[in-house]
Amino acid sequence: MRFPLILVSPARAENIGAAARAMKTMGFSELRIVQSQAWQEPAARRVAHGAGDIIDNIRHFETLADALADIDFSVATTARSRAKFRYYATPGQVETLLREKQAWCGSLALVFGREDSGLTNEELDQVDLLTGIPMAQDYPSLNLGQAVMVYCYQLASLLQVQPQRAPGADAGQLLALRQRIDRLLFRLNVEDDEKLADWVQQRLGLLEQRDSAMLHRLLHDIEKNLPDKNSA
């Protein structure tokens, strides 16, 4: 299973090196960078200390959407205050969810935001699940390298077993569900209800493959019996 880590616009080469070192220690090997050339600075390789192969094979992308184009399921790290109305999973919950997803997804990705400002709301909307590390109130944040290590440690066990894809499983099923839900909200005249739309779309990321298939069947029946919004 492919499981790249994606750093969005990292500003400091040292943080990229620290992330690469954490990945190497826990068995991760693919690092993607969005809109940053800091990984080309000597400090990145110096801090990586033994993880130079990860630095050598970094793939650079202009946008997060480009970096996620070949990914079946993605998770983004963010502070709870940025999560708006969306479900917020702990690292332990992420491991449980991804363990089920790897049976029918060929690729997973973990996304980290900018050191100073994290991910924008538009970027958060591009991923399937949000997560964050619970912190003591008097020390509310980790640096990028530390955050990468926490998640690599938590999720490393997912790399140890080759997943068996479920018969008939479709990694595009989740995307199709999202598009179908968008169309349904439009037909129900509730597409402007941001709280409802965010909640529904985020909960879709928690579904198991069998649940997704059953929801497709339910939506089919609803669509068949629902009048067209644009009809006279």
Stockholm file with secondary structure:
# STOCKHOLM 1.0

chainA/1-232         MRFPLILVSPARAENIGAAARAMKTMGFSELRIVQSQAWQEPAARRVAHGAGDIIDNIRHFETLADALADIDFSVATTARSRAKFRYYATPGQVETLLREKQAWCGSLALVFGREDSGLTNEELDQVDLLTGIPMAQDYPSLNLGQAVMVYCYQLASLLQVQPQRAPGADAGQLLALRQRIDRLLFRLNVEDDEKLADWVQQRLGLLEQRDSAMLHRLLHDIEKNLPDKNSA
#=GR chainA/1-232 SS CBCCEEEESCCCHHHHHHHHHHHHHHTCCCEEEESCCGGGSHHHHHHHSSCHHHHHTCEEESSHHHHTTTCSEEEEECCGGGCTTSCEECHHHHHHHHHHHTTTCSBEEEEECBTTTBCCHHHHTTSSEEECCCCCTTSCCCCHHHHHHHHHHHHGGGGTSCCCCCTTCCTTHHHHHHHHHHHHHHHTTCTTCHHHHHHHHHHHTTCCHHHHHHHHHHHHHHHHHSCCTTCC
#=GC SS_cons         CBCCEEEESCCCHHHHHHHHHHHHHHTCCCEEEESCCGGGSHHHHHHHSSCHHHHHTCEEESSHHHHTTTCSEEEEECCGGGCTTSCEECHHHHHHHHHHHTTTCSBEEEEECBTTTBCCHHHHTTSSEEECCCCCTTSCCCCHHHHHHHHHHHHGGGGTSCCCCCTTCCTTHHHHHHHHHHHHHHHTTCTTCHHHHHHHHHHHTTCCHHHHHHHHHHHHHHHHHSCCTTCC
//
